[in-house]
């Protein structure tokens, strides 16, 4: 899960969102980010976030319910941003299945890079504070929802195998980015995403050329 906030609603067919709702939501998210830079996630309470955001607790509850709900909302925002970008890329392509897969993968990793680097210090805090299994679970639910909702599941992929493919891809992708985020940053993120892209598209066979 990465800290990404959509400051304004995207142009979709969904009903228009009241700007006051957007402002209060963003105020709460910004307050949470500031607190996370000061203390461990486990020490951040609803009261502390509401106080920092200058809103009452009722407003927080309306938007997120709990601190866990706030983390889930951040995950949804990140996933929607990534899937929006991938869907836009696919809509612009008329090539064969392989070309579309390459284009979608390139867009996916480019968008993840942007989301991670947009606020790297904060994202490191999230990565350090959230266990890997929890991190994956928070991203997996909205990703499954968006894939199903937008009918992005590759044709021919058996439904009973989807959970296995997704678990494999998520664990690998999150693991490689997590390792980079907690490193000294000496390896460029573009290099890391290139390797992640190769592994995602080609599996372990992509390592053969690197071992020669």
N, C-alpha and C positions, 0 to 999 in steps of 0.2 A: 504494500500500500504506500502511495506517495502523497505528499501534501500538495494538493492542487486545488485551487478555488476558482470556480467560474464566477466572475464578478457580475456578469449580466447574463440573463437567459439567452440561450441560442435561439435563432430563428427556426422554429419548428411549427408543426400544426397544433401543438399544445396550447392551452389557454394562456393568455398573457399573465405574467406574475406581477403583483403589486410591487412597485419599487421600494416601498417601506419594508416589505417582507425581505426583499433581497438585501437591503441595507442592514437590517437587524441580524439576518443570518450571517452576513459577512463580518459584522462586528463581533459576533460570537466566535466565528472561526479564527479571526485575527487575534482575539483575546486568548483563545486556546493555544495558538502558535506561540504567542509571547510567553505564556506560562510554561509551555513545554521546553522553552529555551532556558528556563530558570530552575525547574525542578523535575523529578522523575514523573512519568505518566501516572503511576500508582498514587501519587500525592495530589493529583489535580482533581478537584471536586466540582460539582455543578455550581455550588455557591461561589467558589473562587472564580470560575469562568464568567458567571453572570456579573459578579462584582467588577471584574476586569473589563468586561464589555459594556458596563454601565446599563445593564438591562436587569429586569427582575427575573427570578427563577422561573416564573410561569412562562415568560417568553422563551426561555431556553427549552423548557419542557415541550412547548408547542412545536418548536423546530426539530429537536433531536431526542427528547425523552430522557436520555442518559448520556454519560460520557462514551459508553460503548456505541450508542446510537450516532453520536457525532463522528466517531471513527468510521462507522459503516457508511455514513453520508459522504465522507471524504473519499472512501473507496469507490463509491458509486460515481462520484464526479470524475475520478481518474479514469475509471473503466469507460464511462460514456465518452470522454474526450478521445480516448484511444480508438474506441470502436467507431466513433463518428469519422475520424480520419481514415481508418481502414475502409469503411463503407464508401466514403467519397472517392477514394482511390479506385476501388473495384467498379464503381459506377462509371468511371471515366475510361475504363479499359474494355477493349473488345477482343483481346487476344485469347489464346488457348488457356487451358486450365493451369499449365505450368507458368506461363507468363503472369497470369493473374495472382498465382501464389507468390511469385517473386515480388511483384508490386505490392501486394498486401503486407508481406513480411517486412519489406524495406520501410514502408510507412509505419508499421507497428513499432519497430525498433527506433525509428527516428522520433516518434511521438513519445515513447517511453524515455528516451534520452532527454528530451525537452522537459518532461514532467519532473524527472529526477534532478536535473541540473538547475531548474528554475529556482529552487530553494534548497540547495544541497545541504546546508548546515541543519536546517529543520528536518529534512528527510533522514539525515543520519540519526537525529534524535528519535524519530519514529522507529527506524530500523533497529536501533539499539534497545528500545523500550518494549517492542512488540515481539513475542516469540515467533519463530519461523512458521510453525503450524497455524497460529492465530492469524499471522500476516497472510498466509495463503488462503485460509478460509474466508477472510473478509473480502478478498479480491475474487475468489472463485464464484461466490453466489451471484454477484452482479454480472460477472462475465458470462456465466451460463444463461442468465436471464436475457442479456442483450443479444447473445448469439441466437437464442431461440426466437426472441421477439422479432429480430431482423432477418431471420431465415438465412443465417450465414454459415450454417453447418455444411461442409463440403458434401456434394452429392455422392452417394455410394458409401459413405461412412456409416457403418451399422450403429444404430442407436445404443446397443448394449456395450459398444466399445468406446463410446464418446467419453465417459467418465475416466477411463484409463488413459486415453490420449491427453485429455485436459490435465489430469493429475501429473503426468510425465512432463508436459510442456511447462506448466506453472512452476513445478518444483525446480526445474532446470533454469528457467528464465529468472525467477525470483532469486534463486541461489547465486547465479553469476552476478547479477546486479547488486545483491546484498554484499557479496565479497568485495566488489569494486567500491561501493559506497563507504565501507568500513576500512578501506585501504588508504595508503598515503596519496593516492591519485596519480602516481607516476605513470601508470598506463592510461593513455587517452580513452575516454569512454567510447569514442567511435570504434576503437580497436576491440573493446570488449563486446560491443553490440554486433560487430562483424562476426566475431566468433559465435555469439549466441544465435545470430541469424543462420550461420552455416550449420550449426548443430541442430537447430530447429528444422531446417529444410532437408538436411542430408543425414541426420543422425550421426552416430559415431564414425561412420565411414569418412566424414569430412576431416577427421583427424589424420587420416593416412598421409595426405599431402604435407601436413605440418611435421610429420615424424621422419620424412625423407631427409 
